[in-house]
Amino acid sequence: MTKEQLIQGLKDCGAIKFGRFVLTSGAISDYYIDIKKASTDPRILKIIAQEMSVYVKGYDMLAGMELGAVPLVVALALETGLPYVIIRKEKREHGTGKQIEGPDVNGRSILLIEDVTTSGGSVIKSIQILRAGNADVQKVLTVVDREAGAREQMQKLEVTFTPLLSVSEILQKKK
């Protein structure tokens, strides 16, 4: 599959929207990349998982933060056979009190999955939570990088940052 085909798939399922949007980072944008729209379309979710699967070699486990990364990490786990964990945004105050759901991450090499990155805030939080659990996090794989600082934040944390697509590639193909 080519980047152009993935971009077209995102357009076809309605994941690329234009208007006025407030992003998680608080920034205002005239476009929105709704990967949740794509990840609820089985055809597009499978394409994303297949594209991501080429990056999993050498990792023990996958991880993704709730909510946006969960279907992606599940699909990638099904595609590759790798186990995964789900990172909660906040530590549970009941039950087991876990913030990482799934197998133990201690000493495990983890590929962190994200849907869309902007400034990198959510990814930084995920890395911190995983590293607090003694996980080895050296790479973040995202579907779309909005090119608004996430790459630079990952460099500061000495984490490799790999987007399947950049927003400039998507907007370049705007039709």
HUVENDA-V301438 format. One record per run of one state. SS is the DSSP state (hx for helix, st for strand, lp for the rest). FROM is the first residue (numbers start at 1). TO is the last residue. If there is no record, write none. Layout:
<<SS;FROM;TO> <SS;FROM;TO>>
This chain:
<<lp;1;2> <hx;3;12> <lp;13;15> <st;16;22> <lp;23;27> <st;28;33> <lp;34;34> <hx;35;39> <lp;40;41> <hx;42;53> <lp;54;60> <st;61;65> <lp;66;69> <hx;70;80> <lp;81;82> <st;83;87> <lp;88;99> <st;100;102> <lp;103;108> <st;109;117> <lp;118;120> <hx;121;132> <lp;133;135> <st;136;145> <lp;146;149> <hx;150;156> <lp;157;159> <st;160;166> <hx;167;172> <lp;173;175>>
